[in-house]
Amino acid sequence: MSELSSAGDANQHQVTLADVRRVAELANLELSADEETSMLRDLTAILGHVAHLNELDTTAVAAMAQVSDAFTSEMQGAGTIRPDKVVPSLERKVVTASSPDTDGVFFKVPKVIER
């Protein structure tokens, strides 16, 4: 997307039509001209809101905990999460036998994305 410029620049979060088309391409979307215009307006507004949030002073706000921090080693014994155990996998022949189409190694599915 367009690079952000200095904080005082009114166009700092302006999205271009080329940006919209690139995002649509990456998302494998086909947008009409009206949809491109709408998306251009919406993405510009979203980046404007993010720019506004970036202006807030958060120096006094404590960092939030990560989910992984909640599961410390002493909590694992309390039954909060299951222990990792190595278990045998299903046999490939058994699994692929119930598949509608397989090459014996992989499941075969119809192509769903045309490019």
C-alpha positions in Angstrom: 0.0 0.0 0.0 1.1 3.6 -0.2 3.8 4.6 2.2 2.7 6.6 5.2 4.3 10.1 5.3 4.8 12.5 8.2 2.0 12.7 10.8 0.8 16.1 9.7 0.2 15.0 6.1 -3.5 14.9 5.2 -2.8 12.2 2.6 -0.8 9.9 4.9 -3.3 7.1 4.7 -4.5 7.5 1.2 -5.0 4.2 -0.7 -4.6 4.2 -4.5 -6.7 2.3 -7.0 -3.5 0.3 -7.8 -3.4 -0.7 -4.1 -7.0 -1.9 -4.2 -6.4 -3.9 -7.4 -3.3 -5.5 -5.9 -5.2 -6.5 -2.7 -8.0 -7.9 -4.8 -5.6 -9.9 -6.9 -3.9 -11.3 -3.8 -7.3 -12.3 -2.3 -8.3 -13.7 -5.7 -11.3 -11.4 -6.0 -12.8 -9.9 -9.1 -14.1 -6.4 -8.3 -16.4 -4.3 -10.4 -15.6 -0.6 -10.9 -18.2 0.3 -8.3 -16.7 -2.2 -5.9 -13.2 -0.9 -6.5 -14.4 2.6 -5.6 -16.2 1.4 -2.5 -13.1 -0.6 -1.4 -10.9 2.4 -2.0 -13.1 4.5 0.2 -13.3 1.8 2.9 -9.6 1.0 3.0 -8.7 4.7 3.2 -11.1 5.1 6.1 -9.7 2.0 7.9 -6.1 3.3 7.6 -7.4 6.7 8.8 -8.8 5.1 11.9 -5.5 3.2 12.5 -3.5 6.4 12.1 -5.8 8.1 14.7 -5.1 5.2 17.1 -1.4 5.5 16.5 -1.6 9.1 17.8 -2.7 7.9 21.2 -0.2 7.9 24.0 0.0 4.4 25.3 3.2 4.7 27.4 1.3 4.3 30.6 -0.6 1.2 29.4 0.8 -2.1 30.6 1.5 -4.7 27.9 -1.2 -7.3 27.6 -0.5 -10.9 28.3 -0.1 -13.4 25.5 -2.2 -16.6 25.6 1.0 -18.7 25.8 2.0 -16.8 29.0 -1.2 -18.1 30.7 0.0 -21.7 30.4 3.2 -21.7 32.5 4.9 -25.0 33.5 3.3 -25.0 36.9 -0.2 -24.7 35.4 0.3 -27.7 33.1 0.2 -30.1 36.0 -3.2 -28.6 37.0 -4.9 -30.2 34.0 -5.4 -26.9 32.1 -3.9 -28.3 28.9 -3.3 -31.8 27.8 0.3 -33.1 27.6 1.8 -33.8 24.3 2.0 -37.5 23.6 3.3 -39.3 20.5 0.6 -41.6 19.2 0.6 -43.8 16.1 -1.0 -42.2 13.0 -3.7 -43.8 11.0 -2.5 -46.1 8.3 -2.6 -44.5 4.9 -4.2 -47.5 3.2 -7.1 -47.4 5.7 -7.7 -43.6 5.3 -7.4 -43.5 1.5 -9.7 -46.6 1.2 -12.7 -44.5 2.2 -11.7 -41.6 -0.1 -13.8 -41.1 -3.3 -10.6 -40.4 -5.3 -6.9 -41.0 -4.4 -3.6 -41.9 -6.1 -2.7 -44.1 -3.1 -0.7 -41.4 -1.5 -2.8 -38.2 -1.7 -6.5 -37.4 -1.7 -7.5 -36.1 -5.1 -10.0 -33.2 -5.2 -11.5 -31.2 -8.0 -9.8 -27.9 -8.8 -11.7 -25.0 -7.3 -9.5 -22.0 -8.1 -9.1 -21.0 -11.7 -6.1 -18.7 -12.4 
